[in-house]
Amino acid sequence: MRTIEVMTPEELAAVGLRFSIEGPIATVTLDRPEVRNAQTPSMWLALARLGREIPDSVRVVVVTGAGETFSAGLDRAMLDPANAGAESVVGLLSLSDEEAADRIGEFQEGFTWLRDPRFVSIAKVRGHSVGAGFQLALSCDLRVAADDAKFTMKEAALGLVPDLTGTQPLVELVGYARALEICATARVVTAEEAGRIGLVNAVVAAEELDASVDALAAGLLATMPGVASATKALLQGATYRDLDEQRLLERQAQMKRFRAVAAALMG
């Protein structure tokens, strides 16, 4: 196992992250267990940086949290009126609306990179997944949850809205009406309900979570390199395309696969 070279382990630790690559699998760990892996803007910017630098050899990215909680969401220090620093709501309010929106856009990049079709991303969720934590899990392509997992879109309880790119995947997974109810009430979604409504791909016993994610990653890696990423690119946005556009993308993608298979057989 090796650590990414772009950011040193010390730099990553300073923002509460660990990152490693083992063969074709990269693992991102939120590593602030003392505050239930609460997230900060510095963490989001570092995640965005990691996303930009992941090598093409990586085919699966696993996102998880240290300890017993995936992530308790936004670090409450950011909401403290006494905190007027750059990593605070007070700091954001000191900017113009356009400047603040641009800054939030930079934070969002810490989530959107997980949609990159070069790899398939998996959220390994145990314990609480709250607010920004919930949205980080939603940013991944697949989600495997321990049976003790609990999902909460907490923003409404704070007078806010989800703004870290979680709204679209939530609607795609559970439908508009249920997504609205989950977000607007800030209620807890248990692992059992998450599995039942399609919010997660699988719910497993807590002691089986690591093995289950390992098995899922192995299944993704069992196919020829490029297959999963090509399939991901085809499926992303499929519901928003008309049939003719989707058919065109399918046959274009298939010709690339035919050529890759033929090259592998001849090589």
Helices and strands as residue ranges (DSSP letters): E 2-3, H 9-14, E 17-22, E 25-30, G 33-35, H 41-53, E 60-65, G 76-79, H 89-93, H 97-112, G 113-115, E 120-125, E 128-130, H 132-139, E 142-146, E 150-152, G 154-158, H 167-174, H 176-185, E 188-190, H 191-196, E 202-204, G 206-208, H 209-221, H 227-235, G 238-240, H 243-266
